Each structure stands twice: as C-alpha cells, then as structure tokens.
C-alpha cells in the first residue's frame, strides 16, 4: 500500500481500491499485463520527423 501511495495522486482510498481489485501483483509476469488488465493501452504514432505518444483509456471501464 505504501508503494502505491508513493505515486503522485494516489492516496489511501485509491491504493486500497487497487489492492482489492488486483489482489496478488505477482500473477502479472510483465507490467504490460497489469496495464492491459485495467484496460489501458499505450502507444505511439510516428511519421517522418515527428512522433506522438498517447495512452488510450476506454470509457467503458473494466469488462468482466
């Protein structure tokens, strides 16, 4: 819980919610699996001399 609260914007309620939802973090072999579990997808668009990174956050939430 302390490690989660060390993140900016994460207080005790958010940390407790994440812990209750995820349970055992060791079931995720890679951080990308955890991000996918929450429905977040990171990506990058690049062409020529420019690039743009983004995080896609779907509006429908976690589907069960």
Predicted model as a PDB file, atoms N, CA, C, CB and O in Angstrom, pLDDT in the B-factor column:
MODEL        1                                                                  
ATOM      1  N   UNK A   1       0.825  -1.186   0.000  1.00 90.00           N  
ATOM      2  CA  UNK A   1       0.000   0.000   0.000  1.00 90.00           C  
ATOM      3  C   UNK A   1       0.877   1.260   0.000  1.00 90.00           C  
ATOM      4  CB  UNK A   1      -0.943  -0.008   1.213  1.00 90.00           C  
ATOM      5  O   UNK A   1       0.547   2.249  -0.655  1.00 90.00           O  
ATOM      6  N   UNK A   2       1.977   1.220   0.726  1.00 93.00           N  
ATOM      7  CA  UNK A   2       2.865   2.383   0.769  1.00 93.00           C  
ATOM      8  C   UNK A   2       3.491   2.651  -0.601  1.00 93.00           C  
ATOM      9  CB  UNK A   2       3.965   2.174   1.820  1.00 93.00           C  
ATOM     10  O   UNK A   2       3.677   3.805  -0.985  1.00 93.00           O  
ATOM     11  N   UNK A   3       3.813   1.594  -1.328  1.00 91.00           N  
ATOM     12  CA  UNK A   3       4.406   1.774  -2.651  1.00 91.00           C  
ATOM     13  C   UNK A   3       3.421   2.448  -3.604  1.00 91.00           C  
ATOM     14  CB  UNK A   3       4.855   0.424  -3.225  1.00 91.00           C  
ATOM     15  O   UNK A   3       3.814   3.303  -4.398  1.00 91.00           O  
ATOM     16  N   UNK A   4       2.159   2.073  -3.530  1.00 91.00           N  
ATOM     17  CA  UNK A   4       1.147   2.708  -4.380  1.00 91.00           C  
ATOM     18  C   UNK A   4       0.936   4.166  -3.980  1.00 91.00           C  
ATOM     19  CB  UNK A   4      -0.183   1.940  -4.297  1.00 91.00           C  
ATOM     20  O   UNK A   4       0.765   5.030  -4.839  1.00 91.00           O  
ATOM     21  N   UNK A   5       0.947   4.434  -2.691  1.00 94.00           N  
ATOM     22  CA  UNK A   5       0.745   5.801  -2.216  1.00 94.00           C  
ATOM     23  C   UNK A   5       1.925   6.706  -2.547  1.00 94.00           C  
ATOM     24  CB  UNK A   5       0.505   5.801  -0.720  1.00 94.00           C  
ATOM     25  O   UNK A   5       1.797   7.929  -2.500  1.00 94.00           O  
ATOM     26  N   UNK A   6       3.063   6.126  -2.879  1.00 94.00           N  
ATOM     27  CA  UNK A   6       4.219   6.926  -3.282  1.00 94.00           C  
ATOM     28  C   UNK A   6       4.010   7.548  -4.665  1.00 94.00           C  
ATOM     29  CB  UNK A   6       5.487   6.064  -3.278  1.00 94.00           C  
ATOM     30  O   UNK A   6       4.699   8.498  -5.034  1.00 94.00           O  
ATOM     31  N   UNK A   7       3.055   7.005  -5.428  1.00 89.00           N  
ATOM     32  CA  UNK A   7       2.743   7.560  -6.739  1.00 89.00           C  
ATOM     33  C   UNK A   7       1.945   8.848  -6.581  1.00 89.00           C  
ATOM     34  CB  UNK A   7       1.962   6.540  -7.593  1.00 89.00           C  
ATOM     35  O   UNK A   7       1.101   8.961  -5.692  1.00 89.00           O  
ATOM     36  N   UNK A   8       2.216   9.807  -7.441  1.00 90.00           N  
ATOM     37  CA  UNK A   8       1.535  11.096  -7.372  1.00 90.00           C  
ATOM     38  C   UNK A   8       0.040  10.909  -7.619  1.00 90.00           C  
ATOM     39  CB  UNK A   8       2.134  12.087  -8.396  1.00 90.00           C  
ATOM     40  O   UNK A   8      -0.360  10.283  -8.601  1.00 90.00           O  
ATOM     41  N   UNK A   9      -0.769  11.447  -6.737  1.00 91.00           N  
ATOM     42  CA  UNK A   9      -2.218  11.396  -6.901  1.00 91.00           C  
ATOM     43  C   UNK A   9      -2.880  10.153  -6.329  1.00 91.00           C  
ATOM     44  CB  UNK A   9      -2.548  11.493  -8.333  1.00 91.00           C  
ATOM     45  O   UNK A   9      -4.098  10.005  -6.427  1.00 91.00           O  
ATOM     46  N   UNK A  10      -2.106   9.261  -5.736  1.00 92.00           N  
ATOM     47  CA  UNK A  10      -2.659   8.039  -5.156  1.00 92.00           C  
ATOM     48  C   UNK A  10      -2.646   8.171  -3.644  1.00 92.00           C  
ATOM     49  CB  UNK A  10      -1.857   6.782  -5.611  1.00 92.00           C  
ATOM     50  O   UNK A  10      -1.587   8.241  -3.020  1.00 92.00           O  
ATOM     51  N   UNK A  11      -3.833   8.203  -3.066  1.00 94.00           N  
ATOM     52  CA  UNK A  11      -3.978   8.281  -1.618  1.00 94.00           C  
ATOM     53  C   UNK A  11      -4.392   6.929  -1.066  1.00 94.00           C  
ATOM     54  CB  UNK A  11      -5.002   9.358  -1.228  1.00 94.00           C  
ATOM     55  O   UNK A  11      -4.372   5.930  -1.785  1.00 94.00           O  
ATOM     56  N   UNK A  12      -4.764   6.889   0.198  1.00 95.00           N  
ATOM     57  CA  UNK A  12      -5.101   5.617   0.838  1.00 95.00           C  
ATOM     58  C   UNK A  12      -6.332   4.929   0.239  1.00 95.00           C  
ATOM     59  CB  UNK A  12      -5.327   5.842   2.303  1.00 95.00           C  
ATOM     60  O   UNK A  12      -6.373   3.701   0.163  1.00 95.00           O  
ATOM     61  N   UNK A  13      -7.317   5.693  -0.180  1.00 95.00           N  
ATOM     62  CA  UNK A  13      -8.532   5.084  -0.745  1.00 95.00           C  
ATOM     63  C   UNK A  13      -8.242   4.470  -2.100  1.00 95.00           C  
ATOM     64  CB  UNK A  13      -9.657   6.125  -0.871  1.00 95.00           C  
ATOM     65  O   UNK A  13      -8.655   3.343  -2.374  1.00 95.00           O  
ATOM     66  N   UNK A  14      -7.534   5.200  -2.952  1.00 93.00           N  
ATOM     67  CA  UNK A  14      -7.192   4.672  -4.280  1.00 93.00           C  
ATOM     68  C   UNK A  14      -6.278   3.459  -4.151  1.00 93.00           C  
ATOM     69  CB  UNK A  14      -6.514   5.761  -5.145  1.00 93.00           C  
ATOM     70  O   UNK A  14      -6.468   2.465  -4.852  1.00 93.00           O  
ATOM     71  N   UNK A  15      -5.296   3.529  -3.272  1.00 93.00           N  
ATOM     72  CA  UNK A  15      -4.373   2.406  -3.076  1.00 93.00           C  
ATOM     73  C   UNK A  15      -5.126   1.168  -2.593  1.00 93.00           C  
ATOM     74  CB  UNK A  15      -3.266   2.782  -2.068  1.00 93.00           C  
ATOM     75  O   UNK A  15      -4.878   0.065  -3.079  1.00 93.00           O  
ATOM     76  N   UNK A  16      -6.039   1.341  -1.644  1.00 95.00           N  
ATOM     77  CA  UNK A  16      -6.821   0.210  -1.141  1.00 95.00           C  
ATOM     78  C   UNK A  16      -7.708  -0.376  -2.229  1.00 95.00           C  
ATOM     79  CB  UNK A  16      -7.674   0.640   0.050  1.00 95.00           C  
ATOM     80  O   UNK A  16      -7.882  -1.592  -2.299  1.00 95.00           O  
ATOM     81  N   UNK A  17      -8.271   0.477  -3.077  1.00 93.00           N  
ATOM     82  CA  UNK A  17      -9.115   0.010  -4.179  1.00 93.00           C  
ATOM     83  C   UNK A  17      -8.301  -0.800  -5.173  1.00 93.00           C  
ATOM     84  CB  UNK A  17      -9.785   1.195  -4.888  1.00 93.00           C  
ATOM     85  O   UNK A  17      -8.745  -1.857  -5.621  1.00 93.00           O  
ATOM     86  N   UNK A  18      -7.115  -0.319  -5.524  1.00 91.00           N  
ATOM     87  CA  UNK A  18      -6.253  -1.045  -6.462  1.00 91.00           C  
ATOM     88  C   UNK A  18      -5.853  -2.393  -5.882  1.00 91.00           C  
ATOM     89  CB  UNK A  18      -4.997  -0.219  -6.799  1.00 91.00           C  
ATOM     90  O   UNK A  18      -5.904  -3.409  -6.575  1.00 91.00           O  
ATOM     91  N   UNK A  19      -5.461  -2.408  -4.625  1.00 93.00           N  
ATOM     92  CA  UNK A  19      -5.074  -3.666  -3.982  1.00 93.00           C  
ATOM     93  C   UNK A  19      -6.239  -4.647  -3.930  1.00 93.00           C  
ATOM     94  CB  UNK A  19      -4.555  -3.402  -2.570  1.00 93.00           C  
ATOM     95  O   UNK A  19      -6.048  -5.843  -4.155  1.00 93.00           O  
ATOM     96  N   UNK A  20      -7.433  -4.161  -3.639  1.00 94.00           N  
ATOM     97  CA  UNK A  20      -8.604  -5.042  -3.588  1.00 94.00           C  
ATOM     98  C   UNK A  20      -8.936  -5.598  -4.963  1.00 94.00           C  
ATOM     99  CB  UNK A  20      -9.813  -4.295  -3.024  1.00 94.00           C  
ATOM    100  O   UNK A  20      -9.345  -6.752  -5.085  1.00 94.00           O  
ATOM    101  N   UNK A  21      -8.763  -4.791  -5.992  1.00 91.00           N  
ATOM    102  CA  UNK A  21      -9.090  -5.225  -7.351  1.00 91.00           C  
ATOM    103  C   UNK A  21      -8.062  -6.197  -7.905  1.00 91.00           C  
ATOM    104  CB  UNK A  21      -9.203  -4.028  -8.268  1.00 91.00           C  
ATOM    105  O   UNK A  21      -8.421  -7.215  -8.497  1.00 91.00           O  
ATOM    106  N   UNK A  22      -6.789  -5.886  -7.717  1.00 92.00           N  
ATOM    107  CA  UNK A  22      -5.720  -6.695  -8.307  1.00 92.00           C  
ATOM    108  C   UNK A  22      -5.431  -7.932  -7.466  1.00 92.00           C  
ATOM    109  CB  UNK A  22      -4.448  -5.863  -8.465  1.00 92.00           C  
ATOM    110  O   UNK A  22      -5.258  -9.028  -7.998  1.00 92.00           O  
ATOM    111  N   UNK A  23      -5.380  -7.751  -6.167  1.00 91.00           N  
ATOM    112  CA  UNK A  23      -5.038  -8.877  -5.300  1.00 91.00           C  
ATOM    113  C   UNK A  23      -3.539  -9.113  -5.295  1.00 91.00           C  
ATOM    114  CB  UNK A  23      -5.770 -10.146  -5.746  1.00 91.00           C  
ATOM    115  O   UNK A  23      -2.785  -8.339  -4.705  1.00 91.00           O  
ATOM    116  N   UNK A  24      -3.109 -10.175  -5.947  1.00 92.00           N  
ATOM    117  CA  UNK A  24      -1.696 -10.551  -5.981  1.00 92.00           C  
ATOM    118  C   UNK A  24      -1.046 -10.036  -7.259  1.00 92.00           C  
ATOM    119  CB  UNK A  24      -1.535 -12.082  -5.875  1.00 92.00           C  
ATOM    120  O   UNK A  24      -1.353 -10.512  -8.352  1.00 92.00           O  
ATOM    121  N   UNK A  25      -0.151  -9.069  -7.121  1.00 91.00           N  
ATOM    122  CA  UNK A  25       0.513  -8.479  -8.285  1.00 91.00           C  
ATOM    123  C   UNK A  25       1.445  -9.470  -8.980  1.00 91.00           C  
ATOM    124  CB  UNK A  25       1.296  -7.245  -7.867  1.00 91.00           C  
ATOM    125  O   UNK A  25       1.764  -9.291 -10.156  1.00 91.00           O  
ATOM    126  N   UNK A  26       1.882 -10.499  -8.279  1.00 93.00           N  
ATOM    127  CA  UNK A  26       2.829 -11.443  -8.871  1.00 93.00           C  
ATOM    128  C   UNK A  26       2.188 -12.297  -9.972  1.00 93.00           C  
ATOM    129  CB  UNK A  26       3.403 -12.346  -7.789  1.00 93.00           C  
ATOM    130  O   UNK A  26       2.902 -12.986 -10.701  1.00 93.00           O  
ATOM    131  N   UNK A  27       0.879 -12.264 -10.105  1.00 92.00           N  
ATOM    132  CA  UNK A  27       0.243 -13.035 -11.188  1.00 92.00           C  
ATOM    133  C   UNK A  27       0.450 -12.388 -12.557  1.00 92.00           C  
ATOM    134  CB  UNK A  27      -1.254 -13.184 -10.916  1.00 92.00           C  
ATOM    135  O   UNK A  27       0.142 -12.988 -13.587  1.00 92.00           O  
ATOM    136  N   UNK A  28       0.973 -11.165 -12.561  1.00 92.00           N  
ATOM    137  CA  UNK A  28       1.289 -10.483 -13.810  1.00 92.00           C  
ATOM    138  C   UNK A  28       2.782 -10.603 -14.064  1.00 92.00           C  
ATOM    139  CB  UNK A  28       0.850  -8.991 -13.767  1.00 92.00           C  
ATOM    140  O   UNK A  28       3.589 -10.078 -13.297  1.00 92.00           O  
ATOM    141  N   UNK A  29       3.148 -11.284 -15.128  1.00 93.00           N  
ATOM    142  CA  UNK A  29       4.560 -11.515 -15.439  1.00 93.00           C  
ATOM    143  C   UNK A  29       5.261 -10.241 -15.907  1.00 93.00           C  
ATOM    144  CB  UNK A  29       4.688 -12.592 -16.504  1.00 93.00           C  
ATOM    145  O   UNK A  29       6.478 -10.115 -15.769  1.00 93.00           O  
ATOM    146  N   UNK A  30       4.505  -9.307 -16.456  1.00 90.00           N  
ATOM    147  CA  UNK A  30       5.097  -8.092 -17.015  1.00 90.00           C  
ATOM    148  C   UNK A  30       4.164  -6.923 -16.712  1.00 90.00           C  
ATOM    149  CB  UNK A  30       5.343  -8.234 -18.559  1.00 90.00           C  
ATOM    150  O   UNK A  30       2.948  -7.110 -16.671  1.00 90.00           O  
ATOM    151  N   UNK A  31       4.700  -5.730 -16.501  1.00 86.00           N  
ATOM    152  CA  UNK A  31       3.840  -4.574 -16.237  1.00 86.00           C  
ATOM    153  C   UNK A  31       2.791  -4.329 -17.329  1.00 86.00           C  
ATOM    154  CB  UNK A  31       4.693  -3.341 -16.080  1.00 86.00           C  
ATOM    155  O   UNK A  31       1.708  -3.815 -17.046  1.00 86.00           O  
ATOM    156  N   UNK A  32       3.109  -4.694 -18.570  1.00 83.00           N  
ATOM    157  CA  UNK A  32       2.129  -4.519 -19.650  1.00 83.00           C  
ATOM    158  C   UNK A  32       0.863  -5.324 -19.398  1.00 83.00           C  
ATOM    159  CB  UNK A  32       2.736  -4.925 -20.987  1.00 83.00           C  
ATOM    160  O   UNK A  32      -0.228  -4.900 -19.778  1.00 83.00           O  
ATOM    161  N   UNK A  33       1.003  -6.485 -18.759  1.00 87.00           N  
ATOM    162  CA  UNK A  33      -0.173  -7.300 -18.454  1.00 87.00           C  
ATOM    163  C   UNK A  33      -1.060  -6.601 -17.426  1.00 87.00           C  
ATOM    164  CB  UNK A  33       0.250  -8.687 -17.937  1.00 87.00           C  
ATOM    165  O   UNK A  33      -2.285  -6.660 -17.520  1.00 87.00           O  
ATOM    166  N   UNK A  34      -0.452  -5.950 -16.459  1.00 87.00           N  
ATOM    167  CA  UNK A  34      -1.215  -5.206 -15.464  1.00 87.00           C  
ATOM    168  C   UNK A  34      -1.947  -4.035 -16.119  1.00 87.00           C  
ATOM    169  CB  UNK A  34      -0.291  -4.702 -14.342  1.00 87.00           C  
ATOM    170  O   UNK A  34      -3.117  -3.790 -15.826  1.00 87.00           O  
ATOM    171  N   UNK A  35      -1.262  -3.319 -16.999  1.00 83.00           N  
ATOM    172  CA  UNK A  35      -1.873  -2.199 -17.708  1.00 83.00           C  
ATOM    173  C   UNK A  35      -3.037  -2.692 -18.553  1.00 83.00           C  
ATOM    174  CB  UNK A  35      -0.837  -1.476 -18.588  1.00 83.00           C  
ATOM    175  O   UNK A  35      -4.085  -2.047 -18.588  1.00 83.00           O  
ATOM    176  N   UNK A  36      -2.880  -3.809 -19.229  1.00 82.00           N  
ATOM    177  CA  UNK A  36      -3.951  -4.373 -20.040  1.00 82.00           C  
ATOM    178  C   UNK A  36      -5.126  -4.823 -19.172  1.00 82.00           C  
ATOM    179  CB  UNK A  36      -3.426  -5.548 -20.865  1.00 82.00           C  
ATOM    180  O   UNK A  36      -6.279  -4.708 -19.587  1.00 82.00           O  
ATOM    181  N   UNK A  37      -4.848  -5.325 -17.990  1.00 86.00           N  
ATOM    182  CA  UNK A  37      -5.896  -5.750 -17.058  1.00 86.00           C  
ATOM    183  C   UNK A  37      -6.820  -4.586 -16.724  1.00 86.00           C  
ATOM    184  CB  UNK A  37      -5.277  -6.323 -15.769  1.00 86.00           C  
ATOM    185  O   UNK A  37      -8.033  -4.761 -16.608  1.00 86.00           O  
ATOM    186  N   UNK A  38      -6.247  -3.405 -16.572  1.00 84.00           N  
ATOM    187  CA  UNK A  38      -7.044  -2.222 -16.266  1.00 84.00           C  
ATOM    188  C   UNK A  38      -7.640  -1.575 -17.509  1.00 84.00           C  
ATOM    189  CB  UNK A  38      -6.201  -1.217 -15.530  1.00 84.00           C  
ATOM    190  O   UNK A  38      -8.378  -0.596 -17.397  1.00 84.00           O  
ATOM    191  N   UNK A  39      -7.337  -2.095 -18.676  1.00 78.00           N  
ATOM    192  CA  UNK A  39      -7.930  -1.575 -19.906  1.00 78.00           C  
ATOM    193  C   UNK A  39      -7.240  -0.357 -20.462  1.00 78.00           C  
ATOM    194  CB  UNK A  39      -9.344  -1.251 -19.676  1.00 78.00           C  
ATOM    195  O   UNK A  39      -7.838   0.405 -21.221  1.00 78.00           O  
ATOM    196  N   UNK A  40      -5.997  -0.163 -20.097  1.00 76.00           N  
ATOM    197  CA  UNK A  40      -5.222   0.954 -20.628  1.00 76.00           C  
ATOM    198  C   UNK A  40      -4.286   0.438 -21.704  1.00 76.00           C  
ATOM    199  CB  UNK A  40      -4.429   1.672 -19.506  1.00 76.00           C  
ATOM    200  O   UNK A  40      -3.702  -0.636 -21.556  1.00 76.00           O  
ATOM    201  N   UNK A  41      -4.138   1.179 -22.770  1.00 67.00           N  
ATOM    202  CA  UNK A  41      -3.237   0.765 -23.841  1.00 67.00           C  
ATOM    203  C   UNK A  41      -2.350   1.950 -24.210  1.00 67.00           C  
ATOM    204  CB  UNK A  41      -4.033   0.248 -25.086  1.00 67.00           C  
ATOM    205  O   UNK A  41      -2.848   3.013 -24.581  1.00 67.00           O  
ATOM    206  N   UNK A  42      -1.052   1.766 -24.108  1.00 64.00           N  
ATOM    207  CA  UNK A  42      -0.135   2.832 -24.508  1.00 64.00           C  
ATOM    208  C   UNK A  42       0.295   2.604 -25.943  1.00 64.00           C  
ATOM    209  CB  UNK A  42       1.099   2.894 -23.570  1.00 64.00           C  
ATOM    210  O   UNK A  42       0.289   1.473 -26.430  1.00 64.00           O  
ATOM    211  N   UNK A  43       0.659   3.654 -26.604  1.00 62.00           N  
ATOM    212  CA  UNK A  43       1.083   3.512 -27.987  1.00 62.00           C  
ATOM    213  C   UNK A  43       1.836   4.733 -28.458  1.00 62.00           C  
ATOM    214  CB  UNK A  43      -0.105   3.262 -28.882  1.00 62.00           C  
ATOM    215  O   UNK A  43       2.059   5.689 -27.716  1.00 62.00           O  
ATOM    216  N   UNK A  44       2.216   4.667 -29.706  1.00 59.00           N  
ATOM    217  CA  UNK A  44       2.957   5.777 -30.298  1.00 59.00           C  
ATOM    218  C   UNK A  44       2.630   5.851 -31.773  1.00 59.00           C  
ATOM    219  CB  UNK A  44       4.483   5.617 -30.080  1.00 59.00           C  
ATOM    220  O   UNK A  44       2.607   4.838 -32.471  1.00 59.00           O  
ATOM    221  N   UNK A  45       2.377   7.064 -32.240  1.00 59.00           N  
ATOM    222  CA  UNK A  45       2.222   7.318 -33.665  1.00 59.00           C  
ATOM    223  C   UNK A  45       3.453   8.095 -34.096  1.00 59.00           C  
ATOM    224  CB  UNK A  45       0.887   8.104 -33.988  1.00 59.00           C  
ATOM    225  O   UNK A  45       3.794   9.105 -33.480  1.00 59.00           O  
ATOM    226  N   UNK A  46       4.125   7.638 -35.146  1.00 59.00           N  
ATOM    227  CA  UNK A  46       5.270   8.391 -35.637  1.00 59.00           C  
ATOM    228  C   UNK A  46       5.298   8.349 -37.156  1.00 59.00           C  
ATOM    229  CB  UNK A  46       6.585   7.835 -35.055  1.00 59.00           C  
ATOM    230  O   UNK A  46       4.920   7.358 -37.782  1.00 59.00           O  
ATOM    231  N   UNK A  47       5.748   9.434 -37.718  1.00 65.00           N  
ATOM    232  CA  UNK A  47       5.857   9.533 -39.167  1.00 65.00           C  
ATOM    233  C   UNK A  47       6.876  10.614 -39.478  1.00 65.00           C  
ATOM    234  CB  UNK A  47       4.473   9.845 -39.831  1.00 65.00           C  
ATOM    235  O   UNK A  47       6.772  11.738 -38.988  1.00 65.00           O  
ATOM    236  N   UNK A  48       7.846  10.274 -40.284  1.00 66.00           N  
ATOM    237  CA  UNK A  48       8.851  11.262 -40.658  1.00 66.00           C  
ATOM    238  C   UNK A  48       9.592  11.803 -39.460  1.00 66.00           C  
ATOM    239  CB  UNK A  48       8.213  12.394 -41.408  1.00 66.00           C  
ATOM    240  O   UNK A  48      10.225  11.049 -38.721  1.00 66.00           O  
ATOM    241  N   UNK A  49       9.516  13.109 -39.262  1.00 64.00           N  
ATOM    242  CA  UNK A  49      10.271  13.751 -38.194  1.00 64.00           C  
ATOM    243  C   UNK A  49       9.490  13.992 -36.917  1.00 64.00           C  
ATOM    244  CB  UNK A  49      10.794  15.033 -38.675  1.00 64.00           C  
ATOM    245  O   UNK A  49      10.008  14.637 -36.006  1.00 64.00           O  
ATOM    246  N   UNK A  50       8.261  13.499 -36.815  1.00 58.00           N  
ATOM    247  CA  UNK A  50       7.504  13.756 -35.586  1.00 58.00           C  
ATOM    248  C   UNK A  50       6.983  12.461 -34.991  1.00 58.00           C  
ATOM    249  CB  UNK A  50       6.339  14.714 -35.858  1.00 58.00           C  
ATOM    250  O   UNK A  50       6.824  11.457 -35.685  1.00 58.00           O  
ATOM    251  N   UNK A  51       6.725  12.503 -33.716  1.00 54.00           N  
ATOM    252  CA  UNK A  51       6.127  11.358 -33.050  1.00 54.00           C  
ATOM    253  C   UNK A  51       5.206  11.848 -31.938  1.00 54.00           C  
ATOM    254  CB  UNK A  51       7.218  10.414 -32.488  1.00 54.00           C  
ATOM    255  O   UNK A  51       5.414  12.915 -31.360  1.00 54.00           O  
ATOM    256  N   UNK A  52       4.189  11.050 -31.655  1.00 58.00           N  
ATOM    257  CA  UNK A  52       3.240  11.415 -30.609  1.00 58.00           C  
ATOM    258  C   UNK A  52       2.929  10.164 -29.797  1.00 58.00           C  
ATOM    259  CB  UNK A  52       1.934  12.039 -31.212  1.00 58.00           C  
ATOM    260  O   UNK A  52       2.480   9.158 -30.347  1.00 58.00           O  
ATOM    261  N   UNK A  53       3.166  10.226 -28.497  1.00 57.00           N  
ATOM    262  CA  UNK A  53       2.833   9.127 -27.602  1.00 57.00           C  
ATOM    263  C   UNK A  53       1.469   9.396 -26.999  1.00 57.00           C  
ATOM    264  CB  UNK A  53       3.908   8.952 -26.494  1.00 57.00           C  
ATOM    265  O   UNK A  53       1.072  10.550 -26.838  1.00 57.00           O  
ATOM    266  N   UNK A  54       0.751   8.336 -26.664  1.00 53.00           N  
ATOM    267  CA  UNK A  54      -0.569   8.502 -26.096  1.00 53.00           C  
ATOM    268  C   UNK A  54      -0.906   7.324 -25.190  1.00 53.00           C  
ATOM    269  CB  UNK A  54      -1.615   8.649 -27.202  1.00 53.00           C  
ATOM    270  O   UNK A  54      -0.290   6.261 -25.266  1.00 53.00           O  
ATOM    271  N   UNK A  55      -1.876   7.536 -24.353  1.00 56.00           N  
ATOM    272  CA  UNK A  55      -2.455   6.458 -23.550  1.00 56.00           C  
ATOM    273  C   UNK A  55      -3.933   6.439 -23.869  1.00 56.00           C  
ATOM    274  CB  UNK A  55      -2.194   6.655 -21.999  1.00 56.00           C  
ATOM    275  O   UNK A  55      -4.630   7.433 -23.666  1.00 56.00           O  
ATOM    276  N   UNK A  56      -4.411   5.325 -24.362  1.00 54.00           N  
ATOM    277  CA  UNK A  56      -5.819   5.174 -24.688  1.00 54.00           C  
ATOM    278  C   UNK A  56      -6.541   4.650 -23.450  1.00 54.00           C  
ATOM    279  CB  UNK A  56      -6.021   4.218 -25.908  1.00 54.00           C  
ATOM    280  O   UNK A  56      -6.176   3.602 -22.918  1.00 54.00           O  
ATOM    281  N   UNK A  57      -7.539   5.355 -22.999  1.00 54.00           N  
ATOM    282  CA  UNK A  57      -8.298   4.944 -21.819  1.00 54.00           C  
ATOM    283  C   UNK A  57      -9.764   4.778 -22.243  1.00 54.00           C  
ATOM    284  CB  UNK A  57      -8.152   5.997 -20.642  1.00 54.00           C  
ATOM    285  O   UNK A  57     -10.474   5.772 -22.395  1.00 54.00           O  
ATOM    286  N   UNK A  58     -10.221   3.544 -22.434  1.00 54.00           N  
ATOM    287  CA  UNK A  58     -11.583   3.338 -22.906  1.00 54.00           C  
ATOM    288  C   UNK A  58     -12.611   3.825 -21.887  1.00 54.00           C  
ATOM    289  CB  UNK A  58     -11.813   1.866 -23.213  1.00 54.00           C  
ATOM    290  O   UNK A  58     -12.368   3.780 -20.681  1.00 54.00           O  
ATOM    291  N   UNK A  59     -13.749   4.288 -22.372  1.00 54.00           N  
ATOM    292  CA  UNK A  59     -14.763   4.844 -21.488  1.00 54.00           C  
ATOM    293  C   UNK A  59     -15.629   3.788 -20.839  1.00 54.00           C  
ATOM    294  CB  UNK A  59     -15.624   5.793 -22.242  1.00 54.00           C  
ATOM    295  O   UNK A  59     -16.379   4.104 -19.916  1.00 54.00           O  
ATOM    296  N   UNK A  60     -15.555   2.551 -21.285  1.00 53.00           N  
ATOM    297  CA  UNK A  60     -16.439   1.521 -20.753  1.00 53.00           C  
ATOM    298  C   UNK A  60     -15.890   0.857 -19.504  1.00 53.00           C  
ATOM    299  CB  UNK A  60     -16.695   0.480 -21.798  1.00 53.00           C  
ATOM    300  O   UNK A  60     -16.609   0.071 -18.887  1.00 53.00           O  
ATOM    301  N   UNK A  61     -14.681   1.120 -19.104  1.00 54.00           N  
ATOM    302  CA  UNK A  61     -14.110   0.561 -17.870  1.00 54.00           C  
ATOM    303  C   UNK A  61     -13.672  -0.871 -18.016  1.00 54.00           C  
ATOM    304  CB  UNK A  61     -15.099   0.654 -16.757  1.00 54.00           C  
ATOM    305  O   UNK A  61     -13.477  -1.367 -19.126  1.00 54.00           O  
ATOM    306  N   UNK A  62     -13.517  -1.537 -16.883  1.00 56.00           N  
ATOM    307  CA  UNK A  62     -13.054  -2.927 -16.853  1.00 56.00           C  
ATOM    308  C   UNK A  62     -14.236  -3.831 -17.150  1.00 56.00           C  
ATOM    309  CB  UNK A  62     -12.407  -3.287 -15.472  1.00 56.00           C  
ATOM    310  O   UNK A  62     -15.250  -3.785 -16.453  1.00 56.00           O  
ATOM    311  N   UNK A  63     -14.110  -4.650 -18.179  1.00 53.00           N  
ATOM    312  CA  UNK A  63     -15.176  -5.565 -18.574  1.00 53.00           C  
ATOM    313  C   UNK A  63     -14.962  -6.881 -17.860  1.00 53.00           C  
ATOM    314  CB  UNK A  63     -15.214  -5.766 -20.115  1.00 53.00           C  
ATOM    315  O   UNK A  63     -13.855  -7.420 -17.864  1.00 53.00           O  
ATOM    316  N   UNK A  64     -15.978  -7.387 -17.265  1.00 53.00           N  
ATOM    317  CA  UNK A  64     -15.888  -8.664 -16.552  1.00 53.00           C  
ATOM    318  C   UNK A  64     -16.738  -9.699 -17.221  1.00 53.00           C  
ATOM    319  CB  UNK A  64     -16.307  -8.512 -15.098  1.00 53.00           C  
ATOM    320  O   UNK A  64     -16.793 -10.842 -16.766  1.00 53.00           O  
TER     321      UNK A  64                                                      
ENDMDL                                                                          
END                                                                             
